[in-house]
Amino acid sequence: MKPNRYGDGYINRKGKPTLTVQATCDAREMFTSVDVSWPGSEHDSRIWRNSQTRSQPINKANVVLLDDDG
């Protein structure tokens, strides 16, 4: 769910205004994409499911996915 008209989606479960950031980089540690359009209240898995990065072909043998524990 993208944020509503008043931006309530940007208030996380702890009551703090936040953004969720999804970033990818290559083997040289250079950013290949950054998405800061999702509110902090959105779950990481939902953002990944809706990500254009997810639908791009990749060599899965050379991929590492990192996530916070939140």
Phi, psi and omega in degrees: 000123174285160185299148178281185185302326185263000176077019180300334180295342180275001176261119183280182184293345178264005177083012181257142176287127183215160170242151171257130183249130170243124181227146175234152177219165180264186183295340178271007181064033175259132179298135175250340174198151176217131178231117178241027186270355184260141177290156182296342181280350180282143179282144181304321183295325178292319179296317179297316179300328181264006184280138173291331178299321181299326184273356179279142178294137180220158173274100188295342179290340184245027185245137173231127176256128178244146182214152173281172181266017181270000000 
